[in-house]
Amino acid sequence: MPRRFNILCPTLLAIIASCVTDTTSPTTEVVYHVNSYRVACVGVAPMSCLQVKRGEQATGDWQNFYGRIEGFNYRPGDLYRLLVRETQLPPEQVPADASSIRYELVEVIEQAPDPRLAIQDIWVVERIDGADRDTFHQASGAELPYIEFNIPRGEYLGNDGCNAIRGQIVLLGPQELRLDPAVNADAAACGDGDLQPALLNALDRVAYWRREGLTLMLLDADNSEVIAFHKTD
């Protein structure tokens, strides 16, 4: 009988020890929403970060995520809703300059292409308030007016037919679009042409967007077209 106890004792101690270890590493499962593109960020060194929102409702701003979700194969261009297990690691298991939380993928709840990325491109102006761009006067030698939307950087830039312009994207949704007023980067004299003010005024009135093939239409609050663009090659 004593000999049998000696054999079982180590096994029981191992089971007890494993239970104690589990209680020192509390876990929780959280819904993560993952954005469709990475952004530049700085951790220990410059890097690119996923952007996430924690919680089922996905409220608030996107937050940079500096860690790694084990088992998650991220594909740029897709929006994700994940179930992630977060495990608080004991201090002695945390590597230097690393997170004290271990992130593991439990389930990909939803994955779909991001419809907002359809706007990310270079677009040449075709019409402003229904008038063809050729009806407007342009400065001699000016390039065609165009806009480029850069979604990861949250900005747009281009040329208004006279000056280089740049501005911030205030809001971008599957249909919604709000732009900060464009800033003239060059401030060159533009003569008496009226293309520049027409384009800048139209950009200030944009509330929605719609893409049909190679055409991008920016609409006002009444869903009336204010600018039509054609995709460049």
N, C-alpha and C positions, 0 to 999 in steps of 0.2 A: 504493500500500500504506500509506504513512504516513497518508494522508487517511482511509482506512477505519478505521485504528486510532483516530484522533481521534473518529470517529463512535461507535465501539463503547465507547470508554473511559467516557464518562459513564454509559452504560447499565449497564456492569459495576460501576461505583462505586455506583450507586443500589441494585443488587441486594445488594452487599456491605454497604452501610449498613443496608438493611432487615433483613438477617440479624443484624447487630450489635445493632440495636434490639430484636429479638425475644429475644435472649439476655439482655438486661438487664431483661426483664419476665417473670419466671418465672410459669408458671401451674400450677394443680392443679385437679382436679375432685373435689368433695366432696358427699356425700349430706347434705341438710338436711331435718330434720323441722320443720314449721312448725305452731304451735299455731293453734287455731280462733278466737282472739280477740286483740286488741291490749291492751296494758296501758299505763297512764300511766308515763312515764319522763322523765328530764331529760338532754338533750344540751347543745347550746349554749343551748337554751331548753326550757321544758316542751313535751313532745310525746307522741305515742303510738307505741309500739314493737311490732313483731312479736316473738314469742318463738320461739326456734329451739333445736334440738339438732343438733350436727354429728356425723356418723358414722353408719354403717349401723345400729348397734345402738341408737341413741337413748338412751343411758344418762345418768344424772345429772339435774340440775334444768334447767328451761327457762331460757335466757339471753336477755336483751333484745338485740334486733338494731337497731342505730341507723342502719344504712345503707339502701341500696336495691338490690334484685335486678333488674337490667335485664331486661325481657321478662316479668316475673312479674306477672300480674294476680291479686291476692289477693282472695278472697271470704270475708268473715267467716262463721263457722259451719262452715267446712270444715277438716279436717286434711289436711296435704300431706306428701308425700315427694318431694323435688326433687333433681335433679342440678345442682349449681351450679359454674360455673367461677370460680375466684378468681385474679385477676391482680395481682401486686405491681407497683405503679406506681413509676416513677422519681421521686425527690423533686421534681424540677422540674415534674412533671405533677400534683402533688397540690394541689388548691385549699386555701385556708386553712380550718381547722376541719372538714376532710373526711377520710374514711378513705383510707389509703394503699393499700387493696385495692379493686379493681373486681370487682363481683359480677355475673355474667351467668347467666341461666337457660339450661341446656342441654336439660333435659327435665323434664316433670312425670311422675314415676314413678307416683304414686298420689294421688288426691284423693277424699275421702269426707266426708259430713256427720259432725260430731262427736256421738256418741250421748250424751255427758255433758251436753250443753246441754239435753236433755229435762227435766232437773231444775230448770233456772233459771226460776223463776216464784214466785208467791205462792201458798201452799198453806194452806188452812184445815183444822184438825184435825177428823177425823170419829170415829176410834176410837183408844184407847190400850189396848194389851194385850187387845184384843177387846171392851172395854167402850165403848159409845157415850159421846161426850163429855157428853151431857146427864145421864148418871148421876153425874157428878162435881159437886161443889159449886163455885160460882164466886162471887167477890166481887161485891157488888151493883154493877150498872152496868158491869161489866167487859166488854171486847170479846171476841169469839170468839178463841180461841187460834189463832195462825197462825205460819208460818215462811216467810221469803223467802230463797232461795238466790241468792247473787251470785257466779257462778263467776269472772269476771275478778278480783274482789277477794279471792277465796278465803275468803269469810265467809258466815255466815247470821245473820239477825236476825228479830225478830218479837215476839210477845207470848205469855206463858204463861198467860193468863187473869187475870193480876193485874199483872205487871210487864213492861216491855220487856226483851227478852233479846238477847244478841249472843254469837257465838262464831266460831271459826275452823274452816274445812274442812281437816282434816289430810290426807285422802286422798280422791280422787274418781276412779273408773275407770268403765268401761262397766257394771259391776255393783257395785263396791266403794264403800263410803262410811264414812269415819271422821270424827267430829266432836269437837272440843275441848269440854269442859264449858261449858255456857252460863253467861254472866255476867249477873246481874240489873242492868239499867241504872238502874232506879228505886228498888229496894229498899223499895217501899211495903209497909205492913202489909196482909196478905191475909186476915186473919180466920182462920177454922178450915177454909177450903176445902182440898180435897185434889187439885184439878186441877193446880195448879202443881207439887208434888213428883212427881206421876205422870208429867207430861210431861217434866220435867227428867231423871228417872230413866230414862225410855224413850230419850231422846236419847243418854244415855251408853252404851246397849247396842247402838246401831246399828252394823252391819257391812256391810250390803248395801242396795241399793235396786232397785226395779222400778217402772216406770210402765206402766199400762194405761189408755189413753184419758185421761180427766180425773182419774184416781186415781193417786196416788203412794203406794207402800208402802215403809216403811223396815223392814228385817228385822234380826234378830240373827244371831249367828255360826252358829246352827243353821238359818238361813233361815226362821225363824218371824216372823210379822208382829208388830212392836211398836207401830208407829204407822201409821195410814192417813190420808191427806189427800185433800181435793178441791180441784181448781183453781178459783180465783176467776175471776169474769168480767173 
